[in-house]
Amino acid sequence: MDKKYLTVALPKGRLFEQTIHIFRQAGILSGEVKSDSRKLVIEAEGFNFLLVRAKDVPTYVEYGVADIGVAGDDVLLESRAEVYKPVDLGIGACTIMVAGLPESKKRYTFLILHH
């Protein structure tokens, strides 16, 4: 099969607007794209964008439905998908804080603060 486009899985969650902005700046996407759209595929010159739940992005890439995808480190770690992480886009930054009693080394409370 002669494939003439790249399929990209995009998260419909918290990273959506930042991700769309990157593709617009690169001149790949134009026009309005909304995360709450019922549209599941956006076609652009040489690209098909699949709008999926953030937690599904690694699965789409791992099983070849998408060639590449955009996902947060947390999603990649939780999914345990066998995919490569070639580049950090510098979006979706958060701070992780760990709290617990000094004498307790087994129970911790994690607080994730999104910027």
Secondary structure, DSSP 4 states (H G I P E B T S, - for coil): ----SEEEEEESSTTHHHHHHHHHHTTS--S---TT-S--EEEETTEEEEEE-GGGHHHHHHTTSSSEE---HHHHHHHT---------S-S-EEEEEE--TT-SS--EEEEEE-
